[in-house]
Amino acid sequence: MKTPYLGKAKAFPLQIVLIVPFLIQIFAAVSLVGYLSFKNGQRAVNDLAEQLINRTSDVVDEHLKSYLSIPQTLNQINADAIHRGLLDVDDRQTLGKYFWDQMQAYDLTYIGIGLTTGEGLGVARYDGKTITIDDWTAKLSNNTFTYATDDRGNRTQINTRWTWNNFTESWYTQPIAAGKPIWAKIVAGNYPTGPYIAASASRPIYDSQNRLLGMIATDIHLLKLSDFLRSLNISQSGRVFLLERDGTLIASSGTEKPFVVVNQQTRRLHSIDSSDPIIQNVGKHFQTSGFGSITQDTDFQIEMEGKRHFVHVLPWRDKYGLNWLMVVSVPENTFMSQINANTRTTIALCFGALVVASVMGVFTSHWIVRPILRLSWASEAMAFGNFNQTLKTSSIQELNTLSNSFNQMAGQLHESFTALEKSKEELEERVEERTTELKNALGELQRTQSQVVQSEKMSSLGQLVAGIAHEINNPVNFIHGNLAHVQEYTQDLLALMQLYQQYNPYPAAEIQTVAEDIDLEFLQSDLPKMLSSMRVGTDRIRQIVLSLRNFSRIDEAEFKRVNIHEGIDSTLMILQHRLKAKPEQPEIQVIKDYGTVPLVECYAGQLNQVFMNILVNAIDALEENNTKLTYEEIKENPSQIKIRTSVVNSTWLEVAIADNGVGISQEFQQRIFDPFFTTKPVGKGTGMGMSISYQIVTEKHNGKLECFSTPGKGTEFIIQIPLRLKNG
């Protein structure tokens, strides 16, 4: 029999034990400090980004409130002047100079009126520098004259003529329809002076009798908003831009304009079509949910080319109908460059500290370890019997004390071993006497044990099923447990045999004769198969023994909580020889439909007897039915036993066992549980099985046992017992 090798536990030198934990602690502390420093830097970046975004948002908000309030305020002043009669809309010359003066005073793009008659007048600064006057009549087709002006607002010459219709323009129709001051839809056009994109503050105008005269509008060129946003200088790659609720770009701090010119037509730019990657990615972020879903300040982050950007979206509204979105984006690397530099410096310092600590640790450990090594060598020498060991004193106080103690201990051990040698002979005599006494006691114990074993054997005869299972189980377990070793030893011997044949292919004649007589080649191939078959056989015997013990439960308490499925499975194992296929009929199929059932309080052994009786009757019924059919007919309509378990009303266990055998007539169903009644031929049954089963279920378990059968189709027995049974 092989003896397993027990290796020595791996030991480490004291110098390593002293240095490594010290270095690990330093490395862990330095790493933790570096990590916390980096995380605090990131937290500071987030705080700085939030402060910069909030400050930028506040500046933009204040500018928008101030800048966009001018057109509406100016419209109100002009509308009040017209309403009081201070400004005559029919006096075109005076009206033109009045608007010209206002254009000089305010940074606006256009001031004008459109009358209900179709006429109108406006003063414009289309190119941002030169002020012109537009004057149009109600008669269409080249009805508008654009005049150049001098430094006092006088008309000097006609620059161009073109067609204008009040009633088709949103800046006229929208305020008239609303009947109140509003911001009209943003308009874009390609004028001779260049592309023009403007927001119009418009409101209706009335005379002194509150009769509608038309409307008055003041435009601001949206490129001026872009100029303001660029002046904020938020960062080199940061962005501030304004969007409409449909995602159309209004103004941006980038170089890109909020429109494109295609075939001499000015078309406004949508955020997802922008060439600016930041604006484009923000547009894509809200492409699914839509910009209209933003009702409050929203913060998120986007990744572009491996760099993170902080984004803040702020809804911006005024009382005249503007509903824009202000977006501020700041790149993380604006703040991270210094933090990354500090992190690299920290790592370098940490590495330097680690190197210095390692060198100091090596010298310190060497200083400490040398006296301890001398102590170790002296102890090892004492272990081999050399007790004349003396240690030198050390410069370390504690180690010096340890050396003195060791020297005293060595002297005491030498004296003790001398005394021990003297008492050796006396001890040997005492041991011999004690050995004799133990031999006598062992003989008496063996005789007593034989009596106890004999008594136990006599007692076990009264428990037939449990005794058989127990007596079979022990040798089977012994055989089963040793088969693995036998198989291993056999494989080793066969391997040795093959190795021997490999290196000595031509053995002596006598060995060759014996090998042929015992058919060595067949033995080598068949012996492992034989051992595998024996292992399969012992596995089968162990399963049968376990099923017998589970079925009988003689070695357990009569009343207890059990897994009902184990009892059913054990019963099926015992009946396996009747369920498997035979030459005259195929296998009887067992279909299990086990539900989720808790442990059941019952008399387990008696309940297993009920399962046995019902399953035996089902098998008898199927075999009786199969005698009337051919093998092919049975195969087409296979014999089946269905077992179903479930919980009813959370308090009852229900077990249903059904077969598709010959069935029982209605007359016999009423007598199925009567004592000595049987439907089987004479000699096939006593008629007590179902009667005893009925008593076990109803009287012992306070349950129900019912039979439902249809002749020619099969029979079903339903067992119901409470999950909790009060014993006694």
URLIN-V585684 format. One record per helix or strand of 3 or more residues. SS is the DSSP state (a for helix, b for strand). FROM is the first residue (numbers start at 1). LEN is the number of residues. If there is no record, write none. Layout:
SS FROM LEN
SS FROM LEN
This chain:
a 14 70
a 92 14
b 110 6
b 120 5
b 132 5
b 144 6
b 155 8
a 166 3
a 170 9
b 187 5
b 194 13
b 212 10
a 222 10
b 239 5
b 248 5
b 259 4
b 265 4
a 271 3
a 277 9
a 291 3
b 298 7
b 307 11
b 323 9
a 333 51
a 397 26
a 424 37
a 464 40
a 509 9
a 520 33
b 559 4
a 564 11
a 576 4
b 589 6
b 600 4
a 604 23
a 631 6
b 640 9
b 652 8
a 666 4
a 689 12
b 704 7
b 714 9
